[in-house]
């Protein structure tokens, strides 16, 4: 672990004011087991005859980023230290704004304007560090605060390129409304940077049941039965309505974070928008789900988290998922940066 004293900006309701000094801790994980390590042959190296200019440029940029680590510090300050166009995917699950009222990090803004200004700043930094063919997934507020996210989406789509709006069907609702339907979904805004984002549509197919396959095969309209069978066995293309049960207190995945996202949901997002060896960035790492999933899928990752307790929680999850029960003893160094 490397500790760094770095300047970071503290958001206030009128925008940005004040400067605070905050310690940033960088957790770097030891070499991964061969079972989940990316084979060297799977990653093109600079100088390969069959390598494209884009892939060579990507590797040169990644050489400047220390990956598979957690930065404990302010998201905006940490993002500013990253080089441009280094991340293939950004998965951001920021504070909701006064939804989790028992959490200080979700109630630090007294007015919507301050929250929106803060979001616009970190999103701009995320778009800067994202590759031209990358995608940025931004989770929105559930339930009674959805209108705040609608305002944010409108502003972000004015400043950046809209790609999609995903609906996460949480399957189980949460009964917080007496005067309307029980909310059971969250919105995920997807932004892109260029006109040709990477999207692996075939990688997120959904399996047909055996009964459904037999029903479709009896349909006389399909003349090429072999082609039809290949499609049915591969599964149907996923829609932008993602039906994944949310995590309840009894879930085996649940590990202590109040807004923890399911592994299955994050797996779909990373799989569709990246390839093995790509960098996945999470500016609000929380319990570490993005890092755990990225690592299992053979991607490299970088997480930012301001809460030291969540950093430790994420570190433990990553170590357990890697089969590394006892991390190597960290080394420590401090550097003072001028404000």
Buried (B, 14 or more C-beta within 10 A) or exposed (E): BBBBEBBBBBBBBEEBEEEEEBEBBBBBBEEBEEEEEBEEEEBBEEEEEEBEEEBBEBBEBBEEBEBBBBBBBBBBBBBBBBBEBBBBBBBBBBBBBBBBEEBEBBBBBEEBEBBBBBBBBBBBBBBBBBBEBBBBBBBBBBBEBBEBBEBBBEBBBEEBBEBBEBBBBBEEBEEEEEEEEEBBBBBBBBBBBEEEBBBEEEBBBEEBEEEEBEEBEEEEEBEEEEEBBEBBEEEEEBEEEBBBEBBEEEEEBEBEBEBBBBBEBBBBBBBBBBBEBBBBBBBBBBBBBBBBBBBBBBBBBBBBBBBEEBBBBBBBBBBEBBEBEEBEEEEEEEEEEEE
